[in-house]
Amino acid sequence: MRKFQFHPCGNFRETYEEELAIFETDFGRLWLIIGLVLLFGIIPFISSPYLLYILNTIGIYAISAIGLNLLIGYTGQISLGHGAFFGVGAYTAAILSTRLGFPLWAAVPAAGLLTAAVGMVFGIPSLRLKHLYLTIATLAGQFIIEYVFVHWEELTGGAEGITITNPTMFGLDLSNDRTLYFMIFICFTVMTWMAVNLVRTRFGRAFVAIRDNDKAAEGMGIPIFQYKMLSFAISSFYAGFAGGLYTYLTRSITPEPFNFGLSITFIAMIIIGGLGSVTGSVFGAVFIVALNEILSEATVFLMNIGTSTGFAITVAPLREFVFGLAIVLFIIFEPKGLAEVWRIVRSSFKLWPFSY
């Protein structure tokens, strides 16, 4: 008879299967079930439309941040073009939906696949370039894609963009925030599960080996260029998939959101959340979106106070400054991000109430 484990007090692993298990005890599985019940059975029914929109944004950004963390945190390939890849997915889904009549279930995965192909093209320089030079190459990709969004008007609509009207799937109205919430978080759950399992496979171990020392990894027989390209493809797929969902969230796609600032926002998410951690990517997305909303609400509040209008106008453009300050503070005081904070808090309860 299987013995349930709810309160670990040591490391008693005896097999590799136990070492690679996602959950060490049944306590973790219990909390997973509780989390899924809250996520799908309670939160969408008690949240206001505004809160649902914020949660939908968090879900989409978290998917994209997980993809970027697979590239930077696990493989060590720095990219400053993730915002542009996010935009490629958004435009692909919008074009497929409006011009070819693709439903969401087909347009969003197709957007991810096309973005993966684009990401592999811009990942080719990783054969010869590393570190700062690869960063500059991906930055060039960001500006090239931005130029295409604005000037290829026959395809992207230029500055006017593309508008999706009355999106539906299986008879469900996707313009409803609650319906879209279920679609986004079902995708989020599946994509997170895929990422967690990916890093447990030989591909994930190869990514980490390349990150730690690519020369040693090559000496061990790992074809580093193929794995780098695979990492770029997977990361770009996540970005394009998230961008496709973003199309149905906003229902109006223009070039402005997919700029260099969005790429920096994704970088901030994985640094603050924790490099090399799938959970940290989610924490980072929640932190950045929540911080952005707090700053927006604070600006509106100050502008409604007559004596503070000038101050509010000065504070309004400081979002990037606050993001940068948050990154610096986390690098100084907690380089491993919110994921490490969560690990410390979780570990402190392992022997509770007998720990001190």
N, C-alpha and C positions, 0 to 999 in steps of 0.2 A: 504493500500500500504506500502510495506516494506521501511523503512527509512535507507539509507546508512550512515555508520559511518566511517569517514576517519581521524578524528582528535580528539582523546580522551582527555578530560580535567578533568577526575575524574573517580571514581568507582561507577557505577550505576547498579550493578548486582542485580537482583531481584529473580532469580531462581538458583537452583543447576546446571541446564544445562548451564547457562551462566557462572557459576564459573568454570565448567569443559571444556569449549570450548577451542580449540587449539588457535584460533585467536579471540582476543577481538573485533577487528573492521574489516571492509572491506579493510582497508589500508594494513593489514597483508596479507589478501588473494590476494590483487593486487600484492604485492611483491613476493608472492609465485609463481604466474603465470609468472611474469617477470623472476624470478630465473629459473624456468623450461624451459622457452624459451631460456635463455642464455645457460643453461646446455645441452640441447639437440638440439637446433636449430642453435647456433652460435659457441660456443667454439670448438666442435669437427671438424668444417670445417675451422677454422682459425689457429688451433694449428699445430705445427710441430710434426713429429713422436716422437721426444725426449720428448716434452712437453706432448704429449698424454700418453707416458709411465709413466711420473711422475704423471699425473692426475689419471691414472688407479691404480697406487700404492696407492695414497691418498684414492681413493674410497674403495679399499680392506681393507686397514688399518683402515679406519673410521668405516666400518662394524664391524670389530673385536673389536675396541675400544668401540663402543656402547655396545657390549655384556659384556665387562669387567666392564664398568661403571654400568650396571644393577646389577652386582654382588657386586662390591665394593662400588660404590657411592650410590646405592639405598638400598642394603640389608646389607651392612657393613661386608661382608665376604671377607677378603683379600685373594687373590690368586696370587701366583708366578709361576703358571704353564700354563698361558694363551698362551705363545709361543709354548709350546708342544702341546696344544689342536689345535692350528692353524696348526701345522705340521701334526697332525692326520687327519685333514680335507684334507690337501694337498695330503698326501699319499693315503687316501681313494679314492679321486677323480681320482688320477693318476692310481691306480690299477684297479678301475672300468672301466676307459676309455680304458686302454691298453689291459687288459686281458679279460674283459667281454664285451667290446664294448659299454659301456654306453655312450649316448650323454651328453652334458653339462647340459641340463635341468633336467636330471635324476641323473647324477653323483654328482653334487654340493649339491642338497638337501639331497641326501643319505649320503654324507660326513658329512653334518651338523647333521643328525640324529645319525649316529654312534658316532660322537664326543660328542653329548649330552649324550649318554649312558656312554661313558668313563668318561665324566665330573661328572656324578652322582656317579660313583664308587669312584672317588677321593673326592667327596663331602660328603661321608658317615662320615668321621671323624668330620664333623661339628656338629654331634649329641652330641659329648662330648667335642670337642675342640673349643676354641675361640681365637681371637686375635693372639698373637705371635705363639701359638702352632698350630693353624690352618694354619698359614703362612708357618711354617716348614713342615707341612704335604703336602701342595700343592707344596712346593719346592721339596720334595721327589718325588712327582708325575712327576715333570718336568724332573728330572734325570732318573727316571725309563723309561719314554717314550723315552727320548734321547737314552738310552741304547738299547731299542727295535729297533729304527730306524737304528742303526749302525749294530747290531749283528743278527737280524732276516733277513738274506740275501735272503732267499728263497721268502720272501714276499716283502721286501722293496728294495732289490737290494744292500743293504749295502752301502759302501762308494760311489759306482758308481751311485746309485740312479735309477730313472726311467725317461725315456724321452718320451714325447708325440710328435708324428709326424703328421703333417697336420690335426690339429683339425678342425672339421666343425660342424655346427648345422643348420638344415633346409637349407642346401646348402650354408650357409654363411661361409666364410673363417675366422676362429677365430684367425689365425696368423696375421691378419691385425689389427693394433692398433686401428683404428677408429671403426671397427666392434666390437672389444672387449670392447671399451669404452662404446658403447651403452648398451652392455650386463651388464657390471659392474655397470653402473650408474642407469640402470633400477632396478637392484637388490638393489643397495644402497638406492634408493628412497623408494622402497617397505619396506625394512628392517627398515629404519628410521621411516617410517610411523607406522609400527607395534610397534616399541619401544615407540614412543610418545604416542600411544593409550594404550599400556600396562601399563604405569605408571599412567594412568588416571583411571584404573580399580581397583577393590577391591584387585587384586593381587599386583598391584603397591603400593597401600596404605598399604597392609600387609608387603611388603618388607621394606618400610620406617619405619613402626612401629617396626619391628625387628631390623633395624639399630639403631634406637634411643634408644630403651630399650627392649631387648628381653624378660626379665622377665615380664614387664608390658604388652607386646604384648601377652604373653602366658596367663596372667591373664585375658585378654580381650577375650580369646577363640580362638586365632590364633594358629593353629598347627605349631609351629615354624620349626620343623624339616622338615615337608613336604614342607613348603615354601622355606626353605634353599635349599633343594634338587631341587625344581623347579627352583630356581634362578641359581643354578649351571648348570642345564640342559639347560636353555635358554641362559646363557652366553656362554656355550660350543658350543651350536648350532650355535650361531653367529660366534664364532671363527672357527668352522669347515666349515661353509658356506663360510667365507672369505678365508680360506685356500684352499678350492676347486677352487675358482676363481683364486687364486694365482697360482695354478697349470697351468691353461690355459694362464696366463700372462707370466710365465717364461718358460713353456713347458719342464722344466728339474728340477726334484726334487731330492735333496740330503739332508743328515741330517744337514749340517752345518748351514743353516739359522735359524733352529728352536731350538736355544739354549737358555740358561738363559738370554743372552743379549736381545733377542727379547721380552721376558717377561718383562724385565725392560723397554724396549722401549714402550710397551703398557701401563705400569704403568705411565711412563712419560707423555704419551698422555693424559690420563684422569686427572692427577694431574694438568698439565699445562692448559688443556682445561677447567676443572672444574668438580669436583666430584658431582655426583647427577644431571647431566645435559646432555641430549642427544645432544643438540647443542654443548656443550663444548667438547664432544667426537670428533665431526667433526673438531672443531677448533684445538684441540690438534693434531689430525692426520695431518692436513694441516701444523701446526707449526713445528712438528717434521720432517716430510718428507722434507719440505722446508729448515729447518736448516741443515739436513743431506746433501742435495744437495749443499747448499752454502758452507759447509765445504769441500765437495769433490772438488768443483770447485776451491776453494781457495788453496787447496793442489796441484791440478794440475797446477794452475797458478804459485805457488811458485817454483814447481819443474822444470818448464820451464825457470826459471831465474837461471842462473848458480850459482850466488853468494848465492842464497837462498836455494839451494838443501838440505843442511844439516838441515836447519831450517824446511823445508817442511817435511822431513822425521821424524823430532821430533814431528811436529804438527799432522801428519797423524793419529796416534793412539789415539788422544785426543777427539774423538767423544763422548765417554762415559763420559769423564770429563765435556765436554760442556753440555751434557744432564743433568748430575747431578747438575751442577751449575745453569742451567735454572730452575730445580725443586726447588732448595733451594731458589733462588731469588723469584720465584712465591709464595712459602710458606711464605716467610717473608713479601713481599710487596703486594701480592694479593692472599690470600689463596683460594679464590673461583675461581681462574683461569680466562681464557679469556672469559668465559661465563658471568662472573660478569662485566668485562670491557665492553663487548658488551651491557649488560643490562643498565649500567650507560650511555653509549653513546646514546642508543636508548631512554632512559627516558629523556635525556636532550633535545630531539627534540619534546617531546610531546606537549609542550606549545610554541615551536618556532613559530614566532619570538618574542613572548611576554615575554618569560622567560629571566632572566638575571643572 
